[in-house]
Amino acid sequence: MTTLDRRKFLKVAGAGGAATAVAACDQPTAPAVHEAMPNLSWRMTSSFPKSLDTIYGAAETFARVVREMTDGRFQIQVFAGGELVGGLQAADSVTDGTVEMAHTASYYYWGKDPTFAIPTCIPFGLNCRMQNAWMYDGGGIDLVNKFYAGYNIYGLPGGNTGAQMGGWFRREINAAEDWKGLKIRIAGFGGAILSRLGAVPQQIAGGDIYPALEKGTIDAAEWVGPYDDEKLGFHRVARYYYYPGWWEGQAMLHFFINLEKWNSLPKAYQAIIRAAAKTADTTMMAGYDMQNPGAIRRLARAGAILRPFSEEVLDACFKASNDAYAELTANNANFKTIYEAMTAVRAEGYLWFQLSEQTMDTYMMIQQRKDAL
Amino acid sequence: MTTLDRRKFLKVAGAGGAATAVAACDQPTAPAVHEAMPNLSWRMTSSFPKSLDTIYGAAETFARVVREMTDGRFQIQVFAGGELVGGLQAADSVTDGTVEMAHTASYYYWGKDPTFAIPTCIPFGLNCRMQNAWMYDGGGIDLVNKFYAGYNIYGLPGGNTGAQMGGWFRREINAAEDWKGLKIRIAGFGGAILSRLGAVPQQIAGGDIYPALEKGTIDAAEWVGPYDDEKLGFHRVARYYYYPGWWEGQAMLHFFINLEKWNSLPKAYQAIIRAAAKTADTTMMAGYDMQNPGAIRRLARAGAILRPFSEEVLDACFKASNDAYAELTANNANFKTIYEAMTAVRAEGYLWFQLSEQTMDTYMMIQQRKDAL
């Protein structure tokens, strides 16, 4: 029986519990058939290479947890970016059903519609705690899925990097004017904002960034944060490591599932997928938070010069971002709806987080600098 | 068939798949029997009242998600604190098997051994992100379970409040001396540290705090944070709302499972419980982060006076905490092992979090104060 035949069979048998029981008794040597937990085999394309073990690993965690929870009945095979389809074709391959699902960054698809950027992050958006609050308790998942449905996609949060670094620069950024003419490797929507400041965003694949920085073909490059950046060795060819990464105050990845495939799943499998996605989401963030501290220490020891963007520089970037949002909300109803839901969480969140969270962290950071921890 | 009989039956039938299939065919009207996914019915006692909907709700979320993922085969009935056993007897009732599991705060049991406090929180410990990093990626869960095993318990993280507030005070705390003689309602290990500063910790149940504050029987009371505190109306009888809640920079709840019951579960059910616990953990934190902002606005409008503890006051509290930790690590090997694992995460974490996370949040908080969000 082919996989397709079996699925058709299950669909029929699944209509009634009694029919299933009879079928199982008629074929005592066949594997048990459970209408609520059928045998399924899916393919998931990741947008990421295996070398980004924390990010790519979130897809593998998801697949493993689904397999364990279903006692092996629901198998999901993970493919790295490029193995089945290119990393940036992940959404299209879910929309058209080439694969059942993908693990990707929604903002890769902002060229189709800038609204795709918001569920990942937009410059000066939310921090990780607020993003989770919005998604898991504030209706964010349902709201975003009204938009994704237009692309035949059901999306669930599936990992986070936390606040990224602002990237590696061959020269200092001391004033807003210093962005002008700066050739910077940056992916996605953040580059569109930087171009409003006069920078010249470059789209360069991960493996090609180092030589471009070394030769001076580009002046700067943003990638992720210490743990991933260290592997590519950027500190050897661009000494200034700027922060904060204001275009990615957090970056939430998503599992994109073909909407018809999602709707055809038994309720138990939908629940299992939701919990597996939360597992991937939580453990990827935990992974970065465990790995980044050691990496930043090693990078600083190896000569990286840590530099904060000044408030004046950030003010110019914030203004450029808000100008872009004003235009987008005026012209794009989807963007407006989701943007305004996000900013409502942001305004409230940054009031509350000033109190215990920020003052406690600040006090502990003072102790860290005193070497008292 | 009683529940006990059914479990015995399942245990026997579960020994071989073929036996199960035959049993199912012999009884076509009985529910299907799956050796990997048996019908189970458990009881979970919560340490919390239903009125703490965010905390108590995490146990209900857990039970619902387990039920959904198993298509109703694994049922867990949740009981509020006091319905089956008292809130502070939850751990004992898991140890002796009175219930299969509990939802509780590990630090309630610090009187048995102060080591119980660390997996929840100890003063000047970790923030929520670091606690998750330690637990989910840094080996924290396994390390803590070596300790819990001595109490016949398997523990999994199951919810967080984030950084709590420092509580409601009838008079100001302007210097470390002001703690002396202060009668403050505070639960658990934090009270032991406060008593080193000269405060007089009081153990008072939630419903009795308001009248005690009103009459002046106590001078101060800590509960949780804005969302829960608002319901009890403390702002009407103690105006000063202090922060940060340095004894609870985060507070992680746990699901405690009877160790034999845990070990007897099929692997698929163990995986389901792990994912359901992560779901409860993530969604409880998200719930507080969505609900606290509105509550703090309302409390401030209703007359609460927000007051930060000064750095001098915090320095005295930090010293008192460290003095206690020095004594405990000298005398308690379990405490020493887990404390040192935690502080290793803390020292590294507070280095890294100073960069993008803190500077991004700080910039956004400045915009919030400018009313620019």
Interface residues (C-beta under 8 A of the other chain):
Chain A: G17 A18 T20 A21 V22 A24 C25 P28 A32 H34 A36 M37 V65 E68 M69 T70 D71 F124 N127 C128 R129 M130 N132 A133 W134 M135 Y136 D137 G138 G162 A163 Q164 M165 G166 G225 P226 Y243 P244 G245 W246 G249 P266 K267 A268 A271 I272 R274 A275 A276 K278 T279 D281 T282 T283 M285 A286 G287 D289 M290 Q291 N292 P293 G294 I296 R297 L306 P308 E311 L314 F318 T343 V345 R346 A347 E348 G349 Y350 L351 W352 F353 Q354 L355 S356 E357 Q358 T359 M360 D361 T362 Y363 M364 M365 I366 Q367 Q368 A372 L373
Chain B: G17 A18 A21 V22 A24 C25 P28 A32 H34 A36 M37 V65 E68 M69 T70 D71 F124 N127 C128 R129 M130 N132 A133 W134 M135 Y136 D137 G138 G162 A163 Q164 M165 G166 G225 P226 Y243 P244 G245 W246 G249 P266 K267 A268 A271 I272 R274 A275 A276 K278 T279 D281 T282 T283 M285 A286 G287 D289 M290 Q291 N292 P293 G294 I296 R297 L306 P308 E311 L314 F318 T343 V345 R346 A347 E348 G349 Y350 L351 W352 F353 Q354 L355 S356 E357 Q358 T359 M360 D361 T362 Y363 M364 M365 I366 Q367 Q368 A372 L373
